[in-house]
Amino acid sequence: MRFSLLLLLVFAQLLGNAQKSTREFNAWDTLRMRTAMELKQYNIIVQQEQCSTDTTRKNNYIIITYFDANKNKLQQISNYLDSNGCVSGITSEYYNAAALVKFRNGNKKCCPEKEMEDDYKCFEYMAGYERFEYDMQNRIIVHVSHVTTPMTYKEIFTYSQDGKQQAIRNHIDETSFWK
């Protein structure tokens, strides 16, 4: 009898933890799926609207900018080069109709040295991403940023009658990035 009661309590605890983990997984899964969908949507817009491209090369970076038929920026990709000319970081910015950044993401890459061992695994990861919202006067009103430390914060901007900007910055849960 005691063993059955103990077994029942352990099972109930495990079930409670499993349900909690499922809820957390669903929140993270939803965040990642929403971010992937937003990126795909931005890329579709660039593909459909792109009419011209401009490429700039400096010593340690290459910038590729995509424009629509009216010469408005759609996307800008910055490739950062290390001292060997290897792309070690990539930043992509997507623009709204007013040519203001609406989404930015940054990726880090490792650049393997020739002397590295064959079993060394080189990979790319998303180092951070940000989203921006603007009011009808094209003033920023919301900035949400996530970096891989992990830390996510949201800044809310307000403007006084004379146009002075005030910002309130709060740390938020990463799963609230799109809210």
Secondary structure per residue as TSV (DSSP state, phi and psi in degrees):
chain	resnum	aa	ss	phi	psi
A	1	M	-	360.0	-50.7
A	2	R	H	-61.9	-40.6
A	3	F	H	-62.6	-41.6
A	4	S	H	-64.8	-39.8
A	5	L	H	-67.1	-42.9
A	6	L	H	-63.3	-43.8
A	7	L	H	-62.2	-40.8
A	8	L	H	-63.4	-43.2
A	9	L	H	-65.1	-41.8
A	10	V	H	-63.5	-44.4
A	11	F	H	-61.6	-42.2
A	12	A	H	-63.1	-40.8
A	13	Q	H	-64.3	-44.4
A	14	L	H	-63.2	-40.8
A	15	L	H	-63.6	-42.1
A	16	G	H	-61.4	-43.3
A	17	N	H	-66.1	-38.3
A	18	A	H	-65.1	-40.8
A	19	Q	H	-66.2	-39.9
A	20	K	H	-62.3	-45.5
A	21	S	H	-62.8	-38.1
A	22	T	H	-64.5	-42.4
A	23	R	H	-62.6	-44.0
A	24	E	H	-64.8	-42.9
A	25	F	H	-61.7	-41.1
A	26	N	H	-65.2	-37.6
A	27	A	H	-65.1	-44.5
A	28	W	H	-67.1	-41.4
A	29	D	H	-62.4	-42.3
A	30	T	H	-62.6	-43.2
A	31	L	H	-60.1	-49.6
A	32	R	H	-66.2	-38.4
A	33	M	H	-66.7	-42.5
A	34	R	H	-63.3	-43.5
A	35	T	H	-62.6	-44.2
A	36	A	H	-63.0	-40.5
A	37	M	H	-65.6	-41.4
A	38	E	H	-62.5	-46.2
A	39	L	H	-60.7	-42.1
A	40	K	H	-63.4	-42.6
A	41	Q	H	-62.8	-43.8
A	42	Y	H	-61.0	-43.0
A	43	N	H	-66.8	-35.0
A	44	I	H	-64.9	-42.3
A	45	I	H	-60.6	-45.6
A	46	V	H	-60.7	-44.1
A	47	Q	H	-64.6	-40.0
A	48	Q	H	-75.5	-36.9
A	49	E	H	-96.1	-14.8
A	50	Q	-	-63.4	127.6
A	51	C	-	-120.2	-29.8
A	52	S	E	-145.6	161.1
A	53	T	E	-135.6	142.3
A	54	D	E	-127.8	134.5
A	55	T	E	-122.3	131.1
A	56	T	E	-122.5	133.6
A	57	R	E	-121.2	127.5
A	58	K	-	-116.4	-174.0
A	59	N	S	-56.3	-47.9
A	60	N	S	-121.0	18.6
A	61	Y	E	-158.3	158.1
A	62	I	E	-126.3	128.7
A	63	I	E	-116.3	126.7
A	64	I	E	-114.3	124.4
A	65	T	E	-120.0	132.5
A	66	Y	E	-107.1	135.1
A	67	F	E	-122.5	154.6
A	68	D	-	-89.2	-173.0
A	69	A	T	-63.8	-25.3
A	70	N	T	-93.2	11.5
A	71	K	S	68.0	22.4
A	72	N	-	-84.2	141.0
A	73	K	E	-66.8	134.5
A	74	L	E	-105.3	-45.1
A	75	Q	E	-153.3	147.4
A	76	Q	E	-134.3	128.4
A	77	I	E	-115.9	122.1
A	78	S	E	-108.3	121.5
A	79	N	E	-104.7	119.1
A	80	Y	E	-96.5	130.5
A	81	L	E	-104.7	141.5
A	82	D	-	-83.4	-174.9
A	83	S	T	-65.0	-19.2
A	84	N	T	-93.5	0.9
A	85	G	S	87.1	6.9
A	86	C	-	-83.5	138.7
A	87	V	E	-71.7	112.0
A	88	S	E	-103.1	-12.4
A	89	G	E	-157.6	148.6
A	90	I	E	-135.9	130.4
A	91	T	E	-119.3	129.1
A	92	S	E	-115.1	131.3
A	93	E	E	-121.4	134.8
A	94	Y	E	-113.8	139.2
A	95	Y	E	-114.0	152.1
A	96	N	-	-89.4	-175.0
A	97	A	T	-64.8	-21.5
A	98	A	T	-92.2	11.0
A	99	A	S	64.0	32.2
A	100	L	-	-106.3	144.2
A	101	V	E	-64.9	126.3
A	102	K	E	-106.4	-25.6
A	103	F	E	-151.9	138.9
A	104	R	E	-137.2	134.7
A	105	N	E	-135.1	148.5
A	106	G	E	-124.9	136.1
A	107	N	E	-119.0	142.5
A	108	K	E	-108.7	144.3
A	109	K	E	-132.4	150.9
A	110	C	-	-95.3	150.1
A	111	C	-	-115.8	103.5
A	112	P	-	-66.8	138.7
A	113	E	-	-80.2	154.5
A	114	K	T	-62.9	-28.6
A	115	E	T	-81.5	-5.9
A	116	M	S	-67.4	153.4
A	117	E	-	-68.3	153.9
A	118	D	T	-63.1	-28.6
A	119	D	T	-86.7	4.4
A	120	Y	-	-68.7	127.8
A	121	K	-	-98.9	118.4
A	122	C	-	-100.9	137.9
A	123	F	-	-144.3	165.9
A	124	E	E	-118.2	142.4
A	125	Y	E	-142.2	154.2
A	126	M	E	-77.9	117.1
A	127	A	E	-85.2	-21.6
A	128	G	E	175.5	165.4
A	129	Y	E	-154.1	155.5
A	130	E	E	-142.2	152.9
A	131	R	E	-133.3	153.4
A	132	F	E	-133.4	143.2
A	133	E	E	-127.1	147.3
A	134	Y	E	-129.9	156.2
A	135	D	-	-89.1	-174.5
A	136	M	T	-66.4	-18.5
A	137	Q	T	-96.1	12.4
A	138	N	S	62.1	30.6
A	139	R	-	-97.3	140.9
A	140	I	E	-65.3	135.1
A	141	I	E	-121.2	-25.0
A	142	V	E	-140.9	134.4
A	143	H	E	-134.7	119.1
A	144	V	E	-117.6	131.4
A	145	S	E	-134.8	139.3
A	146	H	E	-127.5	130.6
A	147	V	E	-122.0	160.8
A	148	T	T	-80.8	15.6
A	149	T	T	-66.4	-25.2
A	150	P	T	-86.6	144.2
A	151	M	E	-155.5	133.7
A	152	T	E	-129.7	131.5
A	153	Y	E	-134.1	158.0
A	154	K	E	-129.0	128.8
A	155	E	E	-110.3	130.4
A	156	I	E	-110.8	125.9
A	157	F	E	-107.2	136.9
A	158	T	E	-127.3	161.2
A	159	Y	E	-131.5	135.5
A	160	S	-	-78.8	174.3
A	161	Q	T	-58.0	-33.2
A	162	D	T	-90.6	9.2
A	163	G	-	89.7	4.4
A	164	K	-	-72.8	133.8
A	165	Q	E	-89.3	137.1
A	166	Q	E	-126.6	143.3
A	167	A	E	-130.9	141.8
A	168	I	E	-118.6	125.8
A	169	R	E	-115.8	126.9
A	170	N	E	-131.3	142.8
A	171	H	E	-76.6	137.7
A	172	I	-	-129.1	165.8
A	173	D	-	-71.4	139.2
A	174	E	G	-56.0	-33.6
A	175	T	G	-68.0	-10.2
A	176	S	G	-95.2	12.8
A	177	F	T	-55.5	-42.8
A	178	W	T	-92.1	3.3
A	179	K	-	-91.3	360.0
